[in-house]
Amino acid sequence: MGEAEVPKGTGKLPDFDKLWDYAHPEISEQRFRELLPRALDSLDLSYLAQLLTQIARAEGLQRKFEDAHKTLDRVDKALP
């Protein structure tokens, strides 16, 4: 199990800071997107907002600026 992985059923969400691969933002984006279902199920809006922000950051590093903007729009909608 990788250091950022958390066993299923523990109720804890992974530390996405440990999932970053700055040399390969596309890999980071994929890892973050894999966490989205768990983040949504957790109902932890703070974690979800931070995760979406990290996805937008990864998209920006790939020069996918329009996608990054859309992702940040999701953050805006997720927050009360």
Backbone as CSV, one residue per row, in Angstrom:
resi,resn,N_x,N_y,N_z,CA_x,CA_y,CA_z,C_x,C_y,C_z
1,MET,0.848,-1.175,0.000,0.000,0.000,0.000,0.889,1.231,0.000
2,GLY,0.601,2.203,-0.857,1.368,3.445,-0.915,1.127,4.284,0.321
3,GLU,2.053,5.218,0.589,1.948,6.013,1.807,0.703,6.891,1.847
4,ALA,0.151,7.221,0.696,-1.023,8.092,0.680,-2.326,7.300,0.704
5,GLU,-2.212,5.980,0.564,-3.411,5.168,0.548,-3.869,4.911,1.973
6,VAL,-5.149,4.841,2.131,-5.744,4.540,3.423,-6.642,3.335,3.216
7,PRO,-6.551,2.336,4.091,-7.393,1.153,3.912,-8.865,1.526,3.862
8,LYS,-9.594,0.886,2.982,-11.027,1.141,2.873,-11.699,0.700,4.161
9,GLY,-12.724,1.426,4.518,-13.449,1.092,5.721,-12.948,1.819,6.953
10,THR,-11.826,2.529,6.853,-11.321,3.255,8.016,-12.029,4.582,8.173
11,GLY,-12.695,5.053,7.120,-13.384,6.326,7.194,-12.473,7.515,6.979
12,LYS,-11.180,7.280,6.869,-10.243,8.388,6.678,-9.976,8.583,5.194
13,LEU,-9.837,9.834,4.835,-9.519,10.176,3.451,-8.018,10.388,3.329
14,PRO,-7.427,9.994,2.194,-5.985,10.131,2.002,-5.524,11.585,2.018
15,ASP,-4.288,11.766,2.421,-3.639,13.075,2.368,-3.209,13.295,0.924
16,PHE,-3.958,14.129,0.210,-3.659,14.293,-1.216,-2.338,15.000,-1.467
17,ASP,-1.785,15.670,-0.465,-0.463,16.284,-0.636,0.587,15.221,-0.956
18,LYS,0.379,14.022,-0.433,1.328,12.931,-0.682,1.134,12.297,-2.055
19,LEU,0.060,12.643,-2.727,-0.217,12.081,-4.051,0.380,12.904,-5.184
20,TRP,0.912,14.070,-4.845,1.459,14.951,-5.881,2.717,14.374,-6.505
21,ASP,2.769,14.445,-7.826,3.981,14.171,-8.602,4.133,15.392,-9.503
22,TYR,4.900,16.365,-9.017,4.998,17.648,-9.722,5.636,17.517,-11.100
23,ALA,6.446,16.488,-11.295,7.054,16.271,-12.607,6.050,15.686,-13.596
24,HIS,4.966,15.121,-13.071,3.947,14.484,-13.909,2.553,14.870,-13.408
25,PRO,2.137,16.108,-13.672,0.842,16.550,-13.150,-0.341,15.738,-13.671
26,GLU,-0.195,15.104,-14.826,-1.288,14.280,-15.345,-1.522,13.068,-14.446
27,ILE,-0.446,12.533,-13.870,-0.578,11.408,-12.939,-1.245,11.880,-11.649
28,SER,-0.836,13.047,-11.180,-1.457,13.610,-9.977,-2.949,13.830,-10.202
29,GLU,-3.289,14.398,-11.345,-4.703,14.639,-11.650,-5.484,13.336,-11.619
30,GLN,-4.944,12.284,-12.207,-5.618,10.988,-12.221,-5.818,10.474,-10.795
31,ARG,-4.798,10.577,-9.969,-4.909,10.125,-8.575,-5.994,10.900,-7.833
32,PHE,-6.009,12.213,-8.045,-7.006,13.040,-7.367,-8.417,12.681,-7.827
33,ARG,-8.574,12.476,-9.126,-9.898,12.138,-9.656,-10.389,10.793,-9.105
34,GLU,-9.453,9.883,-8.858,-9.826,8.596,-8.272,-10.358,8.762,-6.848
35,LEU,-9.966,9.836,-6.177,-10.439,10.117,-4.816,-11.815,10.783,-4.789
36,LEU,-12.243,11.360,-5.892,-13.496,12.125,-5.912,-14.704,11.355,-5.374
37,PRO,-14.931,10.103,-5.783,-16.108,9.404,-5.248,-16.079,9.284,-3.722
38,ARG,-14.920,8.970,-3.166,-14.807,8.860,-1.703,-15.009,10.212,-1.034
39,ALA,-14.478,11.261,-1.646,-14.637,12.604,-1.079,-16.107,13.019,-1.098
40,LEU,-16.792,12.720,-2.183,-18.217,13.042,-2.278,-19.026,12.252,-1.255
41,ASP,-18.713,10.966,-1.113,-19.426,10.122,-0.151,-19.188,10.558,1.287
42,SER,-18.027,11.136,1.554,-17.679,11.530,2.923,-18.494,12.729,3.411
43,LEU,-19.017,13.508,2.475,-19.747,14.745,2.788,-18.872,15.775,3.501
44,ASP,-17.561,15.627,3.384,-16.615,16.589,3.968,-16.363,17.673,2.919
45,LEU,-17.105,18.765,3.011,-17.021,19.815,1.989,-15.652,20.473,1.945
46,SER,-14.991,20.581,3.077,-13.656,21.177,3.101,-12.673,20.313,2.312
47,TYR,-12.691,19.012,2.568,-11.800,18.096,1.855,-12.116,18.115,0.365
48,LEU,-13.399,18.058,0.033,-13.813,18.066,-1.372,-13.339,19.329,-2.075
49,ALA,-13.515,20.475,-1.441,-13.080,21.738,-2.043,-11.568,21.755,-2.245
50,GLN,-10.833,21.277,-1.253,-9.373,21.241,-1.380,-8.943,20.274,-2.479
51,LEU,-9.607,19.129,-2.559,-9.280,18.148,-3.588,-9.542,18.716,-4.979
52,LEU,-10.690,19.350,-5.162,-10.994,19.958,-6.462,-9.993,21.055,-6.807
53,THR,-9.544,21.788,-5.813,-8.535,22.823,-6.046,-7.229,22.198,-6.523
54,GLN,-6.871,21.056,-5.950,-5.653,20.370,-6.378,-5.799,19.829,-7.802
55,ILE,-6.994,19.371,-8.143,-7.243,18.926,-9.518,-7.067,20.105,-10.470
56,ALA,-7.626,21.250,-10.113,-7.479,22.448,-10.952,-6.012,22.840,-11.082
57,ARG,-5.286,22.718,-10.007,-3.851,23.037,-10.036,-3.117,22.109,-11.006
58,ALA,-3.430,20.814,-10.938,-2.808,19.848,-11.848,-3.186,20.156,-13.294
59,GLU,-4.434,20.530,-13.516,-4.866,20.895,-14.870,-4.109,22.127,-15.356
60,GLY,-3.939,23.102,-14.495,-3.202,24.308,-14.869,-1.763,24.004,-15.247
61,LEU,-1.130,23.109,-14.485,0.251,22.735,-14.799,0.361,22.031,-16.147
62,GLN,-0.756,21.470,-16.606,-0.793,20.833,-17.928,-1.275,21.808,-19.004
63,ARG,-1.449,23.065,-18.609,-1.900,24.122,-19.503,-3.330,23.895,-19.989
64,LYS,-4.112,23.176,-19.195,-5.530,22.944,-19.488,-6.328,23.974,-18.683
65,PHE,-6.144,25.229,-19.058,-6.672,26.333,-18.261,-8.200,26.395,-18.246
66,GLU,-8.831,26.091,-19.361,-10.296,26.103,-19.396,-10.857,25.026,-18.464
67,ASP,-10.250,23.842,-18.497,-10.675,22.769,-17.597,-10.454,23.169,-16.142
68,ALA,-9.319,23.795,-15.869,-9.015,24.232,-14.502,-10.063,25.228,-14.015
69,HIS,-10.456,26.135,-14.881,-11.469,27.124,-14.505,-12.804,26.437,-14.199
70,LYS,-13.173,25.456,-15.005,-14.419,24.720,-14.769,-14.358,23.961,-13.443
71,THR,-13.206,23.402,-13.147,-13.042,22.685,-11.880,-13.182,23.642,-10.705
72,LEU,-12.600,24.822,-10.823,-12.730,25.813,-9.752,-14.174,26.293,-9.614
73,ASP,-14.914,26.314,-10.708,-16.341,26.643,-10.631,-17.079,25.607,-9.782
74,ARG,-16.651,24.345,-9.869,-17.256,23.293,-9.037,-16.979,23.548,-7.563
75,VAL,-15.778,24.047,-7.262,-15.445,24.380,-5.874,-16.401,25.453,-5.375
76,ASP,-16.599,26.453,-6.193,-17.490,27.555,-5.825,-18.894,27.042,-5.510
77,LYS,-19.368,26.090,-6.308,-20.707,25.533,-6.104,-20.772,24.629,-4.877
78,ALA,-19.649,23.993,-4.533,-19.626,23.046,-3.412,-19.633,23.740,-2.059
79,LEU,-19.155,24.967,-2.032,-19.068,25.681,-0.757,-20.385,26.387,-0.453
80,PRO,-20.744,26.417,0.841,-22.007,27.078,1.213,-21.961,28.573,0.992
